[in-house]
Amino acid sequence: MSGRPLDVLEASLGDRVTVRLKSGDEYIGDLAGYDQHMNLVLEDVTIPVDGGVEEEAPVQDTTIIRGDNVVSITP
């Protein structure tokens, strides 16, 4: 998958993505929406704990992430 960033996000709508923030936190969820500022809406979100182990990670229904905080999005 290559192209402009918003094209990659468009192709990833509905897919599971990993979002890394400036703080070092990661969110894994289904990409439900985005805008031109790369603000993201994730659904069925898990937050990896203890080096990526998701077995006991908290689950959130919907999370909105401000684009200014995003370092990377991995489809």
Secondary structure, DSSP 4 states (H G I P E B T S, - for coil): --S-HHHHHHHHTTSEEEEEETTS-EEEEEEEEE-TT--EEEEEEE--BTTTB-TT--EEEEEEE-GGGEEEEE-
